[in-house]
Amino acid sequence: MKNICFMLIDPPSLWEDDISETLSFVQSCGYEGVELNLTTELIGRLDEIEHSVNQLGLIVPSFLTGAIYSEGLCLSSSDRDIRARTIDRLITYVDIARRFQSILVVGLLQGFRSDEPDEDIANARIIECMKEVGEEADRSGVDIVIEPVNHLQVGFNHSVDEVQRLVHHIGSTSIKPMVDTIHMNIEETSLIQPIFECGQSLRHVHLCESNGGLPGFGHIDFPEVLGALKKIDYRYHASVKVYRKAGIKEAAEHSMSYFKPLL
């Protein structure tokens, strides 16, 4: 596995310092890069982000896409126009990912049962949409990962196995599975078997404690997870995700001090 990165979920206006200072602090903790959430605000500040990461020698391994669900966009919607607009937006995000040599993470955009109660119909729509997005990703050389998200936060494809089947039906060489330890903790019976089942197709990893807080203060067996990644010769980045019970600085410092000895 390459070095770990730190996820900044909130838009820059909610960071503890300005963009350059926040990214400089993350780098000083020992992270190789930052995973960012494509909120409207962040998209408006991509030039600042690009300048800062280039100055600091950081990378942006991945961008989250779920923020646009709050705009009414959804891959499983019964409204054909909504699905078309979701496809168009994801295609613009492919361009952003290409600019930063990043991947895109698709999870929440699959929607909820309130968007489509019938799972088979929902998956047919998701597949249809992602085939079109995948064609653009193939042309652009950008990878897209489908995140297995737990049943409390997304309506479909909660397990790694379900996501692998979805990826198979989409049929794009650019669309691959990922894992997130907090969702695996809810949906899977093992934290490592899904990793072994993905094998070389695994393209991205979120390292998140069982309570969403600081690593080591829940019950995720991170040494076991990292050991499984080593056994499959996982060669990409993993992003540390802390979204509760700590600010950016505390989360970044603590997470690196926790994971560094394990790596």
Order of alpha helices (4+ residues) and beta strands (2+ residues): beta-alpha-beta-alpha-alpha-beta-alpha-beta-alpha-beta-alpha-beta-alpha-alpha-beta-alpha-beta-alpha
